[in-house]
């Protein structure tokens, strides 16, 4: 059996609108990266691919790079670009 982790994903702005929720739990393989969270979401919501290069990521309230390894129970926030004045 392959080891797995469960993370909570917090969604904002365009992500929240596309997926129709502000948070969800997902299960990933052990040693998954933040990038794999995005990959997981794009499977069911391919329109989110347009935001990939502009998205910031946070794990447990700290900004991180997409290649950061996740641990079981982490909270991952996907923060798309925002506009406004």
N, C-alpha and C positions, 0 to 999 in steps of 0.2 A: 504494500500500500504506500502511495506517495504522500509525504507529509504536506500538510496544507496550513495556511494561515487565513484568518478572517480579519478584514479591516473595515472600518466605517468610512464611507466616502461622503464628504460634504460638498454640495453642489451650489453654485451661485450663478446668477444672471442667465446667460445663454444656456448653460448646462442645465440649470434648474427648469427653464422653460422647455427644453428639448425632451427631458426625461420625466418631467411632471412630478418631481419630488425634490426636497432639499437635502435629503440624506438617504443613504442605503448601505446595507452591509453586503460585501462580496467576499467570496472565497477564492483564493489564489494559491498557486504552488508555493511551497516554502522557498525562501530566497527570491521572492518576486520583487520587482522594482516598482517605483512610482510610475514609470513609463507603462508598465503592464496594466496598471489601473486604467489608464487612458485607452490602451488597446482593447481592454475588456468592454468599455463603454461604446467604443466605435463599432464594435461588432453589431450591436442592435441599433445604433444611432450614427450611421456613416456620415451624416451631415456635420457632425462634430469635428471631423477631420480638419476642416477649414481653420479651426482655432488652435490646433496643436502647437504650432511654432510660437504662438503668442501667449500661451497659457503659463501661469506661474503655479507652482506647487508648494504646498505646506504639509508637513507631517508633524502632528502634535504641536501645532501653532508656530512652528519654525519653518521659514522658507528653505526649500531644498532643491537639489538638482534632480532631473528625471531618472538618473541612474542609481539613486539611493535605494538600498535594500530595505524592505519593510519587515516589521516584526508583527507577530500575532497581536491583535488588539489596537494597532495603530489607528489614528484618525488622519485621513488624507483629505486635504481640501484642494479642489481644482478651482483656480481663480482666473477666469477669462479676462481679456482686456475690457476695460470700462471706458466709457466716454461720457462727456457731460461737462458742465461748467459750473 
